[in-house]
Amino acid sequence: MRDWLCSALSPLAKRDCRRLALIEAVRSEVTSKAGEAADPHDLEREIDAQLQARITRSGRTSVSRAVSDLVKAGLLRRHYQGYRVDHPNRGAQREAVYTITEEARRILSREGR
């Protein structure tokens, strides 16, 4: 879920100055490692892959932080290791399940009106 959310949100920051700096840093690293004889199409594919990996890694951290803030605010509950027996990852060591609280449900139902 976290990876999907990161991928879904990553296009939103394309014009951000930090994103532009990251693109240039990745481009510089990949081209310096590849040398002058590298195929330009292969370089672009490698740059895209490296860029997406870094964005996903950074985004996962941001999503985790946001979820932790929602837990602290009392809008989500976090359950580990099969606390909820009906989820597909029950018993997994590091899998988490998030459920919205009744307060969050009420807030969401008011927003839908």
Secondary structure as the mmCIF struct_conf table of DSSP 4:
data_model
#
loop_
_struct_conf.conf_type_id
_struct_conf.id
_struct_conf.beg_label_comp_id
_struct_conf.beg_label_asym_id
_struct_conf.beg_label_seq_id
_struct_conf.end_label_comp_id
_struct_conf.end_label_asym_id
_struct_conf.end_label_seq_id
HELX_RH_AL_P HELX_RH_AL_P1 ARG A 2 LEU A 9
HELX_RH_3T_P HELX_RH_3T_P1 SER A 10 ALA A 13
TURN_TY1_P TURN_TY1_P1 LYS A 14 ARG A 15
HELX_RH_AL_P HELX_RH_AL_P2 CYS A 17 ALA A 34
TURN_TY1_P TURN_TY1_P2 GLU A 36 ALA A 37
BEND BEND1 ALA A 38 ALA A 38
HELX_RH_AL_P HELX_RH_AL_P3 PRO A 40 LYS A 72
TURN_TY1_P TURN_TY1_P3 ALA A 73 GLY A 74
BEND BEND2 LEU A 75 LEU A 75
STRN STRN1 LEU A 76 TYR A 80
TURN_TY1_P TURN_TY1_P4 GLN A 81 GLY A 82
BEND BEND3 TYR A 83 ARG A 84
TURN_TY1_P TURN_TY1_P5 VAL A 85 ASP A 86
BEND BEND4 HIS A 87 HIS A 87
TURN_TY1_P TURN_TY1_P6 PRO A 88 GLY A 91
BEND BEND5 GLN A 93 ARG A 94
STRN STRN2 ALA A 96 ILE A 100
HELX_RH_AL_P HELX_RH_AL_P4 GLU A 102 GLU A 111
TURN_TY1_P TURN_TY1_P7 GLY A 112 GLY A 112
#
